């Protein structure tokens, strides 16, 4: 990877590579552990709506790990996945020359894992949570867009999706209270 130039972003010098592919493929994501993580093990390579595939990746992870972990352990794992994601998305964003490349989906995966913890296990609740989360992640109502613009690098990539997760949890709580489900 050859540095093509340097640019200032948020007070930090970022090296952009001329070798970074415009549309990364499997070869790119296996070239560094950070790329593999940021692209959700390949979910971010989906040709359409990679964020949706990154969100869907959370479902089997939750179904496998959720029942095995106590609530404190689950939140410790989530915190570790969040920090890991901030690092991976920062490294990958710099390698691609785009701080929040659409193929980086680990932020959706981790944020939806948070939503799933508070969502009833029934399939219709999880489907509803999925749709609401994707809506907030796409529309980015205030202050989500503010967080996206304020926090730079991997932290910014991760934080805006956590804000979308909190909005989703509020909607789920309101629907549950209104319907008694």
trRosetta pair geometry for C-beta under 8 A, 3 or more apart (Angstrom, degrees):
i j d omega theta_ij theta_ji phi_ij phi_ji
1 17 4.4 -42 -171 -129 102 143
1 19 4.8 -128 -121 48 64 134
1 20 7.6 50 -139 -53 110 73
1 95 7.1 -63 -137 -141 155 91
2 17 6.4 118 64 -147 44 81
2 18 5.7 -21 76 37 98 103
2 19 6.2 109 26 -22 74 107
3 6 7.2 12 174 -60 125 78
3 15 4.5 -62 -121 -165 113 114
3 16 7.2 90 -154 61 68 42
3 17 6.4 -67 -101 -94 38 61
4 16 5.3 -53 51 96 105 86
4 17 6.2 116 -10 -159 98 16
4 18 4.0 119 -74 -49 118 90
4 97 8.0 -9 42 -88 129 135
5 15 8.0 168 85 -145 31 57
5 16 6.0 -10 60 51 74 104
6 13 5.4 -12 -167 -166 119 101
6 14 7.0 147 -154 70 65 46
6 15 6.1 -34 -99 -96 78 61
6 16 7.6 169 -99 12 28 83
7 13 7.8 144 71 -151 32 57
7 14 5.7 -27 64 60 81 97
7 16 6.6 27 8 -16 109 121
8 11 7.1 18 -172 -91 99 16
8 12 7.4 137 -156 64 59 35
8 13 6.6 -40 -100 -96 59 56
8 14 7.8 138 -123 15 13 87
9 12 5.9 -36 74 64 73 85
9 14 5.1 10 21 -9 119 131
9 99 6.9 178 177 -61 155 134
9 152 6.0 157 144 -159 96 136
9 153 7.7 126 116 -57 121 81
10 152 3.5 -84 -37 -36 165 166
10 153 7.1 -112 51 -21 151 92
12 152 7.1 172 23 114 124 144
12 153 7.3 -1 55 -50 155 127
14 94 5.4 -141 -156 -126 99 96
15 94 6.6 51 59 176 65 109
16 20 7.0 -77 -176 8 73 139
16 94 7.4 -127 -89 -173 54 61
16 97 3.9 62 -145 -105 110 103
17 20 4.5 116 76 -30 96 94
17 95 6.1 -8 17 -158 129 56
17 97 6.9 -135 40 -46 60 102
20 24 7.8 -47 -175 -76 73 100
20 95 5.6 155 -102 149 113 62
20 96 4.8 155 -171 -126 131 36
20 97 5.3 168 66 -3 157 102
21 24 4.9 133 72 -89 115 53
21 25 6.8 -37 101 2 168 80
21 28 5.7 -111 25 -66 125 141
21 96 7.7 -45 59 -123 57 85
24 28 3.8 -97 -158 66 102 156
24 29 6.5 107 147 -45 122 81
24 35 7.5 -142 -176 -164 152 121
24 39 7.3 -117 101 -87 135 142
24 45 7.3 -101 99 -102 83 87
24 96 6.7 -70 -45 -102 124 117
24 101 7.7 53 2 158 123 152
24 103 5.9 -148 49 70 112 167
25 28 5.7 110 52 8 51 99
25 29 7.6 -114 115 0 32 92
25 45 6.8 70 -140 -133 42 123
26 29 6.0 -60 -146 39 35 104
26 30 6.3 17 162 -6 69 110
26 42 6.8 12 -109 -116 85 107
26 45 6.7 16 -66 -100 68 162
27 30 6.5 -68 -147 44 25 98
27 31 6.5 42 152 -44 61 106
28 31 5.6 -52 -155 11 31 121
28 35 5.9 -130 143 -179 75 150
29 35 4.6 -156 -133 134 46 103
29 36 5.1 104 166 -90 86 55
29 39 4.5 -78 -116 47 127 151
29 41 7.9 116 159 -155 136 18
29 42 6.3 157 96 -83 163 62
29 44 7.6 153 -94 63 136 108
29 45 6.9 -89 -22 -55 144 116
30 35 7.5 -81 -12 88 14 117
30 36 6.2 59 -97 -78 45 109
31 35 6.0 26 58 35 80 151
32 35 4.6 90 63 1 89 104
32 36 7.2 -159 91 -7 48 84
32 91 6.9 -133 135 140 140 128
32 92 7.6 -178 83 -86 123 78
32 95 7.2 -176 30 -67 151 164
33 36 5.5 -55 -150 35 38 114
33 37 6.3 34 155 -16 70 105
33 88 7.6 -94 123 -112 72 104
34 37 5.8 -57 -148 39 31 109
34 38 6.0 29 157 -18 68 111
34 87 6.6 -109 -119 128 111 82
34 88 4.1 -178 -154 -134 72 66
34 89 8.0 -138 179 -24 98 22
34 90 7.9 -73 -166 64 136 65
34 91 3.7 -9 153 77 166 137
34 92 5.4 -160 132 -45 99 87
34 95 7.9 140 92 -7 121 135
35 38 5.8 -55 -139 40 29 109
35 39 6.0 11 164 -3 65 114
35 88 7.5 -160 -44 -170 17 93
35 91 7.5 -101 -50 108 64 104
35 92 5.0 132 -100 -105 61 108
35 95 6.9 -60 -78 63 109 155
36 39 6.4 -68 -143 48 21 98
36 41 6.1 32 176 -99 83 48
36 42 8.0 -13 -147 -40 71 68
37 40 7.7 29 176 -73 32 28
37 41 7.7 19 -103 -51 31 65
37 84 6.3 -109 -172 149 152 103
37 85 6.8 -145 148 -100 113 57
37 88 3.8 -96 87 -124 120 160
37 106 5.7 29 150 -83 74 148
38 44 7.2 -23 124 -4 67 162
38 85 7.3 121 -100 -149 62 67
38 88 4.3 -167 -54 140 85 102
38 89 4.9 140 -121 -86 110 56
38 91 7.5 -151 -37 66 136 86
38 92 3.9 -110 35 5 167 158
38 93 7.7 -157 -149 -34 154 73
38 103 7.9 66 126 111 95 80
38 104 4.3 -40 169 -131 101 95
38 105 7.7 107 158 31 52 48
38 106 5.2 -91 -131 -3 34 123
39 42 6.2 44 129 -73 109 21
39 43 6.9 166 155 52 64 62
39 44 3.7 -118 -151 44 70 125
39 45 6.4 46 -179 -38 125 81
39 92 7.3 -179 -34 -143 84 157
39 103 5.5 -9 -116 149 95 98
39 104 6.3 -70 -76 -104 54 47
39 105 6.6 47 -155 23 35 90
39 106 7.6 -3 8 -36 14 92
40 43 3.6 -43 101 41 127 113
40 44 5.2 128 27 -25 98 90
40 53 7.3 164 87 117 149 90
40 54 4.8 -165 -42 -118 157 83
40 57 5.0 -163 -175 -16 128 172
40 105 4.3 -41 -18 77 130 107
40 106 5.5 -178 -67 -72 75 62
40 108 7.9 -34 -67 61 140 98
40 109 5.5 151 -111 -41 114 139
41 57 7.4 151 41 -141 108 140
42 45 5.2 -38 -168 15 64 121
43 46 6.5 -13 176 -22 52 107
43 50 6.8 123 134 -166 69 81
43 53 4.3 -174 -176 132 92 104
43 54 5.0 138 116 -82 128 56
43 56 7.3 -173 -148 65 132 91
43 57 4.7 -76 -64 -55 163 131
43 105 5.3 -99 98 72 107 148
43 109 7.5 116 59 -66 154 121
44 50 4.6 58 -147 180 52 131
44 53 7.2 -174 -73 82 30 115
44 54 6.1 34 -74 -68 78 111
44 102 7.6 158 -164 122 97 57
44 103 3.7 97 157 179 110 68
44 104 5.9 32 -127 -74 156 14
44 105 4.2 -171 -78 -3 95 108
45 50 7.1 125 28 -116 12 121
45 103 6.4 42 -77 -146 42 118
46 49 6.5 -43 115 77 131 59
46 50 4.5 164 53 -99 95 67
46 52 7.6 -89 88 64 159 87
46 53 4.3 142 -20 -12 148 153
49 52 4.0 8 151 14 114 122
49 53 6.7 125 112 -16 79 85
50 53 5.5 -55 -153 39 44 111
50 54 6.2 48 148 -22 71 103
50 102 5.7 116 44 145 124 87
50 103 5.3 -56 153 -114 173 49
50 105 5.5 -128 145 -62 94 126
51 54 5.4 -50 -145 36 35 115
51 55 6.4 38 153 -20 65 102
51 102 7.1 -81 -38 -165 95 78
51 105 5.8 -175 -108 -119 44 98
51 108 5.1 146 -161 -58 76 153
51 134 7.3 134 120 -132 107 87
51 137 6.3 -174 165 134 137 136
51 138 7.6 156 91 -75 150 82
52 55 5.7 -51 -150 34 32 112
52 56 6.4 33 150 -18 64 106
52 134 6.2 31 -103 -120 82 132
53 56 5.4 -50 -145 38 35 114
53 57 6.6 51 150 -33 62 96
53 105 6.6 -37 83 -144 80 170
54 57 5.5 -40 -155 17 34 120
54 58 7.8 44 147 -25 55 91
54 105 2.4 -147 -82 172 140 120
54 106 6.9 -100 -155 -48 123 21
54 107 7.5 31 149 57 146 59
54 108 3.8 96 108 64 114 124
54 109 5.1 -96 175 -44 82 86
55 58 6.0 -42 -173 12 42 114
55 105 7.7 -102 -26 -174 54 110
55 108 4.5 -77 -65 162 73 118
55 109 6.9 -149 -96 -79 27 47
55 112 4.8 116 -148 -46 76 155
55 130 6.3 125 144 -147 124 87
55 133 6.4 158 -142 106 135 126
55 134 6.1 -103 -2 -76 173 93
55 137 7.5 -156 -71 12 131 164
56 59 5.8 -34 -169 8 52 116
56 130 7.6 47 -85 -141 66 130
57 60 7.1 -59 -165 38 42 95
57 61 6.5 36 147 -13 70 117
57 105 7.1 108 14 123 136 124
57 108 7.9 96 40 98 104 99
57 109 4.8 -36 83 -107 114 113
58 61 5.5 -69 -150 46 36 114
58 62 5.7 37 157 -24 75 109
58 108 7.4 -122 -29 131 119 73
58 109 4.8 170 -64 -153 88 60
58 110 7.7 -156 -97 -47 115 14
58 112 3.9 -176 23 92 167 112
58 113 4.8 -141 -148 -59 113 71
58 116 6.2 -178 145 -18 116 137
59 62 5.9 -58 -146 36 25 108
59 63 6.3 22 159 -17 64 109
59 112 7.9 -41 -47 133 64 128
59 116 7.4 169 -102 -96 51 146
59 126 7.0 93 -117 171 105 133
59 130 7.9 -6 -65 -85 116 126
60 63 5.5 -53 -139 39 36 112
60 64 6.1 30 161 -16 67 108
61 64 6.1 -63 -149 41 26 105
61 65 5.9 -11 168 12 66 116
61 109 7.1 62 19 -174 152 107
61 113 6.4 -50 99 -96 122 115
62 65 6.6 -70 -127 53 23 86
62 66 4.6 32 -179 -37 67 124
62 113 5.8 -177 -74 -127 101 74
62 116 4.3 -49 -122 125 160 157
62 117 7.7 -136 -135 -60 117 60
63 66 6.5 -15 -91 25 13 115
63 67 7.8 6 -176 -6 40 105
64 68 7.5 -15 147 -1 55 122
65 68 5.7 -77 -156 44 42 110
65 69 5.8 17 163 -11 82 119
65 74 7.6 134 134 -116 102 86
65 77 7.1 -143 164 133 141 166
66 69 6.6 -78 -145 38 22 98
66 74 6.9 40 -127 -113 58 129
66 116 7.0 -97 -83 128 140 116
66 117 7.1 -168 -125 -100 109 67
69 73 4.2 -139 -164 97 95 112
69 74 4.3 130 115 -66 129 78
69 77 6.4 -70 -127 0 161 139
70 73 4.6 87 51 12 78 107
70 74 6.9 -139 90 -11 36 88
71 74 5.5 -51 -142 32 31 115
71 75 6.5 25 162 -14 64 104
71 117 7.7 106 -129 -169 81 120
72 75 6.0 -59 -150 39 32 106
72 76 6.4 34 152 -20 66 105
73 76 5.5 -53 -148 36 34 113
73 77 6.3 35 153 -18 66 104
74 77 5.8 -56 -152 37 30 110
74 78 6.3 32 150 -20 65 106
74 117 6.1 140 145 -115 141 127
75 78 5.3 -47 -142 36 37 115
75 79 6.3 41 155 -21 65 101
75 117 8.0 80 -71 -141 76 167
76 79 5.7 -51 -148 34 31 112
76 80 6.5 30 152 -16 63 106
77 80 5.7 -56 -149 39 32 111
77 81 6.2 32 152 -19 66 107
78 81 5.6 -55 -145 38 31 111
78 82 6.2 36 153 -24 65 104
78 110 6.7 125 -155 -165 76 90
78 113 6.0 -172 -109 109 101 120
78 114 6.0 99 -151 -79 143 84
78 117 7.7 -51 -60 -38 145 145
79 82 5.6 -51 -149 32 31 115
79 83 6.6 26 155 -13 64 104
80 83 5.9 -55 -147 39 32 107
80 84 6.1 34 153 -18 65 110
81 84 5.5 -53 -141 41 31 115
81 85 6.1 36 155 -23 64 107
81 106 7.9 -152 172 178 91 104
81 109 8.0 -106 167 109 130 101
81 110 4.9 179 124 -113 113 113
81 113 7.1 16 84 54 158 156
82 85 5.7 -56 -149 36 27 113
82 86 6.6 31 152 -23 63 101
82 110 5.5 144 -83 172 66 149
82 158 5.8 114 -161 -178 79 141
82 162 7.5 36 -126 -71 126 130
83 86 5.7 -47 -149 29 34 112
83 87 6.7 32 153 -14 63 103
84 87 5.9 -59 -156 38 31 110
84 88 6.1 25 153 -16 68 112
84 106 8.0 -109 107 172 88 145
85 88 5.6 -55 -136 42 32 108
85 89 5.8 26 165 -15 69 109
85 106 4.3 -169 -127 128 106 123
85 107 6.1 142 167 -76 136 58
85 109 7.9 -173 -99 63 137 101
85 110 5.4 -99 -28 -20 157 148
85 154 6.9 169 129 -177 58 109
85 157 7.5 -135 149 100 97 110
85 158 5.1 121 108 -95 116 122
86 89 6.2 -56 -139 41 23 104
86 90 6.2 26 157 -22 59 110
86 153 7.6 61 -176 121 82 95
86 154 3.8 115 -176 127 52 113
86 155 5.0 31 -142 -76 120 56
86 157 7.3 160 -119 58 55 97
86 158 5.0 -66 -78 -4 79 145
87 90 5.8 -61 -150 35 26 112
87 91 6.4 20 158 -14 65 108
87 154 5.9 156 -43 124 11 175
88 91 6.0 -57 -147 39 29 107
88 92 6.0 20 159 -11 66 114
88 104 8.0 165 121 -147 92 110
88 106 6.1 46 84 21 133 165
88 154 6.9 122 58 -128 44 134
89 92 5.8 -57 -136 46 30 107
89 93 5.7 35 162 -24 66 110
89 100 7.7 18 179 -109 118 59
89 104 5.1 101 -124 180 92 142
89 106 6.3 -140 -57 54 103 117
89 107 6.6 40 -74 -46 153 104
89 153 7.5 129 106 159 89 63
89 154 3.9 133 74 -125 91 84
89 157 4.1 -132 153 72 151 155
89 158 6.5 176 26 -44 149 89
90 93 5.9 -54 -140 36 23 111
90 94 6.5 20 159 -15 59 107
90 153 4.2 26 -116 176 99 106
90 154 3.1 -70 -39 -25 88 111
90 155 7.6 28 -66 -12 115 64
90 157 7.7 -154 -58 15 58 127
91 94 6.1 -62 -154 37 26 108
91 95 6.4 24 152 -19 63 110
91 154 7.5 18 0 -60 61 130
92 95 5.5 -55 -146 37 33 112
92 96 6.2 19 159 -8 67 110
92 101 7.0 -102 133 32 102 126
92 104 5.7 148 100 -95 137 120
93 96 6.0 -64 -143 45 27 101
93 98 6.1 -102 -153 94 74 48
93 99 4.2 48 177 -139 136 36
93 100 6.4 6 -114 -53 127 32
93 101 6.2 -172 -109 -5 68 94
93 104 6.7 -29 -66 -39 85 160
93 153 6.6 174 67 -146 142 55
93 154 6.8 -168 11 -68 127 68
93 157 6.8 -157 -53 -51 139 140
94 97 7.5 34 -173 -72 30 35
94 99 7.7 32 -61 -98 54 65
94 153 7.8 2 -48 -128 99 95
96 101 4.8 -4 102 -56 160 145
98 101 4.3 100 90 -73 117 83
99 152 6.8 -72 -152 -167 153 72
99 153 6.1 -101 -148 -99 112 33
99 156 7.0 21 150 69 125 127
99 157 7.0 -151 152 -57 80 105
100 104 6.7 -120 -159 55 46 127
100 148 7.3 8 -66 -163 166 102
100 156 7.0 -86 -66 108 118 104
100 157 5.1 174 -108 -100 89 92
101 104 5.0 96 67 -8 84 102
104 107 6.9 52 130 0 92 103
104 157 6.3 -34 117 -162 136 143
105 108 5.0 -41 -171 35 76 114
105 109 6.2 81 133 -25 83 98
106 109 5.3 -53 -148 36 40 117
106 110 6.2 33 158 -16 72 105
106 158 7.8 -35 104 -95 93 91
107 110 6.3 -56 -144 39 27 104
107 111 6.2 21 160 -14 63 113
107 157 5.1 -135 -59 147 141 83
107 158 4.9 -149 -115 -106 98 48
107 160 7.4 27 171 61 142 80
107 161 4.1 144 155 4 98 148
108 111 6.0 -61 -141 42 27 107
108 112 6.0 19 164 -14 66 112
108 137 6.4 49 -109 -139 100 159
108 161 5.7 -128 -82 -139 45 144
109 112 6.3 -65 -148 40 22 103
109 113 6.5 29 152 -25 61 105
110 113 5.5 -50 -152 28 33 116
110 114 7.0 37 149 -20 61 98
110 158 6.9 -10 66 -144 140 99
110 161 7.3 98 69 102 87 131
110 162 7.8 -33 110 -74 101 88
111 114 5.7 -49 -162 28 37 115
111 115 6.8 37 144 -17 66 102
111 133 7.2 157 121 -161 107 123
111 137 7.7 140 91 -88 149 119
111 158 7.8 170 -52 -167 101 64
111 161 3.7 -132 -32 141 152 101
111 162 5.2 -139 -109 -79 101 45
111 164 6.2 48 164 68 150 96
111 165 4.1 -150 -177 -48 92 123
112 115 5.1 -44 -148 35 46 116
112 116 6.2 51 152 -24 69 101
112 129 7.9 125 -151 135 87 106
112 130 7.3 39 -144 -110 129 68
112 133 5.7 97 -102 158 93 166
112 165 6.9 -149 -75 -101 35 107
113 116 5.7 -49 -145 34 31 114
113 117 6.9 44 153 -31 60 97
114 117 5.9 -48 -161 18 32 115
114 118 7.6 5 154 3 61 104
114 162 6.9 54 19 -130 162 77
114 165 4.8 50 80 176 123 152
114 169 7.9 -67 131 -52 96 127
115 118 6.5 -78 -165 46 35 95
115 119 5.9 34 148 -32 74 119
115 129 5.3 157 154 175 121 122
115 133 5.6 -74 -53 -78 171 135
115 165 5.0 -133 -53 -147 94 91
115 168 5.1 -16 -116 101 128 137
115 169 6.2 -145 -120 -63 74 86
115 172 7.7 137 -162 -19 93 148
116 119 5.2 -59 -134 33 36 117
116 126 6.7 31 -121 -125 90 100
116 129 7.0 143 -85 114 56 153
118 169 5.5 34 82 -126 150 110
118 172 7.0 130 116 90 106 147
119 125 5.3 164 177 138 94 108
119 126 5.7 112 132 -91 139 63
119 129 4.5 -44 -108 -51 145 159
119 172 6.3 -93 -104 -145 81 158
120 125 4.2 73 63 42 94 174
120 126 7.9 -117 82 -42 60 73
120 176 7.9 141 -22 -104 119 127
120 181 7.6 -114 2 134 158 102
121 125 7.4 57 55 58 16 127
121 126 7.5 1 -165 -43 28 115
122 125 4.7 85 69 7 91 106
122 126 7.1 -169 92 -6 46 87
123 126 5.7 -60 -146 40 34 108
123 127 6.1 34 157 -20 69 106
124 127 5.6 -50 -143 38 33 112
124 128 6.2 36 155 -20 64 105
125 128 5.7 -53 -146 38 31 111
125 129 6.2 33 153 -20 65 106
125 172 7.5 73 -166 -143 95 114
125 181 7.7 177 -83 133 111 134
126 129 5.5 -50 -144 37 32 113
126 130 6.3 41 152 -25 63 103
127 130 5.5 -49 -150 31 32 117
127 131 6.6 29 154 -16 64 104
128 131 5.9 -55 -150 36 32 109
128 132 6.3 27 155 -15 66 108
128 172 7.4 128 112 -105 111 89
128 175 7.5 -126 155 99 145 167
129 132 5.9 -57 -143 41 30 108
129 133 6.0 31 158 -20 66 109
129 168 6.1 79 -158 171 76 121
129 172 5.9 14 -97 -82 93 130
130 133 5.9 -59 -146 37 24 110
130 134 6.4 21 158 -16 63 108
131 134 6.0 -56 -147 37 28 108
131 135 6.4 33 153 -23 63 106
132 135 5.6 -53 -151 33 31 115
132 136 6.6 24 156 -11 65 105
132 167 7.9 -152 156 116 101 87
132 168 4.8 131 113 -131 108 87
132 171 5.1 -159 -161 84 146 147
132 172 7.0 -175 59 -54 161 84
133 136 6.0 -60 -150 41 31 105
133 137 6.0 29 154 -19 67 112
133 164 6.1 91 -159 141 68 105
133 165 6.5 16 -126 -100 109 57
133 168 4.4 4 -81 -89 74 151
134 137 5.5 -57 -141 40 31 112
134 138 6.1 26 160 -17 67 109
135 138 6.1 -62 -147 39 24 105
135 139 6.0 3 165 -1 65 116
136 139 6.2 -61 -128 49 27 98
136 140 7.3 91 170 -77 55 32
136 141 6.8 -66 -139 17 78 96
136 144 7.0 158 171 -56 90 160
136 164 4.0 155 117 -150 110 89
136 167 4.6 162 -128 83 153 135
136 168 5.8 -129 18 -55 144 85
137 140 7.2 11 -176 -64 24 74
137 161 6.1 22 -116 -120 107 80
137 164 4.5 71 -74 -167 67 167
140 144 4.3 -138 -157 100 70 121
140 145 4.5 95 144 -61 118 85
140 148 6.6 -22 -151 -11 139 143
140 160 6.8 -8 -126 -177 109 121
140 164 7.4 -60 -100 -77 59 111
141 144 6.0 73 62 18 44 113
141 145 7.7 -105 142 -9 7 98
141 167 7.1 125 52 -117 112 158
142 145 6.5 -53 -90 35 55 96
142 146 6.2 50 -141 -14 78 113
143 146 4.2 -49 -168 40 82 126
143 147 6.0 87 132 -26 90 91
143 163 6.7 -108 82 -156 78 149
144 147 5.9 -55 -154 33 33 109
144 148 6.5 34 150 -21 65 106
144 160 5.1 85 -173 -158 82 87
144 163 4.6 178 -102 103 80 132
144 164 5.8 59 -118 -61 140 79
144 167 7.4 -48 -55 -21 123 138
145 148 5.3 -51 -148 35 37 117
145 149 6.3 28 155 -13 68 107
145 160 7.5 53 -88 -133 25 125
146 149 6.1 -64 -150 42 28 103
146 150 5.8 19 158 -18 67 117
147 150 5.8 -60 -133 40 28 107
147 151 5.9 -4 -180 10 68 111
147 156 7.0 167 147 -142 69 70
147 159 4.9 -128 167 120 123 113
147 160 4.8 167 93 -86 109 72
147 163 5.5 157 21 -24 155 148
148 151 7.4 -60 -126 49 13 85
148 156 5.8 88 -153 179 40 98
148 159 7.7 -167 -77 80 47 92
148 160 4.1 30 -71 -76 89 145
149 156 7.7 142 -12 -149 5 130
150 156 7.2 174 74 -110 51 107
151 155 4.6 -104 172 112 120 100
151 156 3.6 173 100 -83 81 75
151 159 5.1 58 48 29 158 145
151 160 7.9 -163 51 -38 116 84
152 155 7.0 40 69 55 41 98
152 156 5.2 13 -96 -21 9 132
153 156 6.1 114 53 16 39 99
153 157 7.3 -72 133 -5 37 99
154 157 5.4 -52 -148 33 39 116
154 158 6.3 28 159 -13 70 108
155 158 6.0 -64 -149 42 30 105
155 159 5.8 25 161 -23 69 114
156 159 6.0 -53 -130 34 27 108
156 160 6.7 26 174 -19 62 104
157 160 7.3 -70 -166 27 18 102
157 161 7.8 2 152 -4 54 111
158 161 6.4 -74 -165 39 36 105
158 162 6.6 32 150 -20 73 108
159 162 5.6 -55 -150 34 38 112
159 163 6.6 40 153 -20 69 101
160 163 5.6 -49 -154 33 37 115
160 164 6.7 39 147 -18 65 101
161 164 5.3 -46 -149 35 41 114
161 165 6.5 49 147 -24 65 98
162 165 5.3 -46 -151 30 37 118
162 166 6.7 40 149 -20 64 98
163 166 5.7 -49 -151 32 35 111
163 167 6.7 38 150 -17 64 101
164 167 5.6 -50 -150 36 36 113
164 168 6.4 41 149 -23 65 104
165 168 5.5 -53 -151 34 33 116
165 169 6.5 34 152 -20 65 104
166 169 5.6 -51 -147 35 34 112
166 170 6.6 38 152 -21 64 101
167 170 5.7 -53 -153 32 33 113
167 171 6.6 31 151 -16 66 104
168 171 5.8 -56 -152 37 33 109
168 172 6.3 33 152 -19 66 107
169 172 5.6 -51 -144 37 33 113
169 173 6.3 35 156 -20 65 105
170 173 5.8 -55 -149 36 30 110
170 174 6.4 28 153 -18 64 107
171 174 5.7 -56 -147 37 31 111
171 175 6.3 29 156 -17 67 107
172 175 5.9 -55 -144 38 29 108
172 176 6.1 29 157 -19 64 110
173 176 5.7 -56 -144 39 28 112
173 177 6.2 27 157 -18 64 108
174 177 5.8 -56 -145 38 29 109
174 178 6.1 23 158 -16 65 111
175 178 5.8 -58 -141 41 28 108
175 179 5.9 1 167 2 66 116
175 181 7.4 -14 133 33 86 122
176 179 6.5 -67 -134 49 22 93
176 180 7.7 104 174 -72 53 4
176 181 5.5 -98 -130 63 66 86
177 180 7.8 23 -172 -68 22 44
